[in-house]
Amino acid sequence: MAAGIDDISIFIPRLYMDARDFAEARGLDPQKLVKGLGVSKMAIVDANQDAACLAANACLKIMQKNKLSPEQIGRLYVATESSFDESKAMNSYVIGMLEQVYGDGSFQHCGGIECKFACVSGSYALYDNINWIRAGESEDKHALVVVSDIAKYDLGSSGEMTQGGGAIAMLLNESPRLLEFDPKVTSTSIKNEYDFYRPFGKETPIVHGQYSNLLYLIQVKNALIDYKRKALKTGLIVMKEGQSMLDHIDYFNMHLPYSNMGKKALAYLVRHELRSTPKWKEIIAEIGMEEPIPNDPRGTIESIISDLDFMTKDSEFTKRFVRTDTYQEIYENKVASSLIASKSIGNIYTASLYLGFRSCLEYEFQKGVNLDGKRFGFASYGSGSSAMVFSGVIQPEYIEIVKDMNLEAEIGERQKLSLSDYEELHENKRTPEQSILNAKKEFILEHVEKISSDKRGERRYAFVK
Ligand code: HMG
């Protein structure tokens, strides 16, 4: 049975920190953020927002747009790593908020859980719900998968320039207008790692930045190798002599902790794919240096990172490789549009991959490209660590959805934060009543109980008309 994404909605907090102001405050060259990482604005949550209300707002938008009633939703999954309870799932808060609009008990029939595996959990949630539909369990109901996160790092840390926040809701069903997933090719890789993690009780993660970058690339490559094996085995892709996966996948969407990670990942994966094709010889001649090999090619990631000679040569090789016409053509045609939205929003962990997907749809449509029948490859990564690679094909009715996409209009009027307001919000010095913006037609957090012992941690939300 077919299954896929029928529609997609986005909710982004309207406050933002400007990359140039931020760089100046931290004594950094603004070009490191803007050019080096591809970050120009970071969306920042207000004092009356948390990941649950971002998720509820994205769900409400998609339900209202499609005139859906709660009876038509069979499952509501929330994938997040911004959870605030060890036991009560974020879904229950989201259902509670939606029932303020649709009526008490209106979602009673609906199942779902909160999913966790850093940024990759949204993709696992999507996969599980797609299989619920494929298995014929949905009885014509839709599944809603919401990915919602607030990326927040310690003040002054190197991760602080890659913050962001927002939620994306995806409506799944058996006759999707947007994208139908390819069956039997979804592939994963997994390994116990400490590249990025957030122990209980800590609001911000412990991060080994460069290690996480390299681990992301290796894990995604491992999942891609398995995807390729499955795609060839099932006949989804028939590869002719001299071809690579690049000849069969029209667009690549990558997990985007910052926009330029998409470029980095593409370069790594394209190098891997082209290495065994006849074209590679020409590329090496154009680059003017041999591809470097680590001293210990079978070594650990730590041993590769500490092999400074290799790391320097590899960085030089990558710099030259991304300037080749071959790479530039692949980059422009298959990835560039997916990186645009991330620049002005930042990392939204679970939602970042899907922000890239949405960005690609909107900006390719604006370029006048016909996307009907195009195959999209997705490379999802979550620290800790796991990668998932899968693909799907754009459906003829996609125009119905994509023609109305307008990221700026959907976010609404944004307000730039001063450094002091940003730091006050970051350090949780404002209560929900002291929010900076006045909410309109959205769910907000009103109160978190901190005193009463039998109600400690209870959260109260309201829908502001
Ligand atoms: P850093 O180490 O300070 O930055 O932090 P850098 O020195 O690597 O510089 C970044 C880029 O800017 C480099 O380009 C520099 O050359 C360039 P590259 O070599 O990569 O092409 N640069 C400049 N360019 C122009 N003008 C200048 C200039 N200076 C430097 N003046 C890091 C970067 C990403 C490590 C840091 O921000 C960090 O730790 N972020 C958080 C962790 C992270 O995002 N990791 C990404 C992979 S892991 C992942 O994606 C999972 C995650 O989303 C969590 C989850 O799964 O839940 C994070």
Boltz pocket constraint, residues with backbone or C-beta under 6 A from the ligand:
constraints:
  - pocket:
      binder: B
      contacts: [[A, 29], [A, 31], [A, 32], [A, 33], [A, 35], [A, 36], [A, 37], [A, 81], [A, 117], [A, 118], [A, 119], [A, 120], [A, 158], [A, 159], [A, 160], [A, 161], [A, 162], [A, 196], [A, 207], [A, 208], [A, 209], [A, 210], [A, 212], [A, 213], [A, 216], [A, 255], [A, 256], [A, 257], [A, 258], [A, 261], [A, 347], [A, 349], [A, 381], [A, 382], [A, 383]]
      max_distance: 6.0
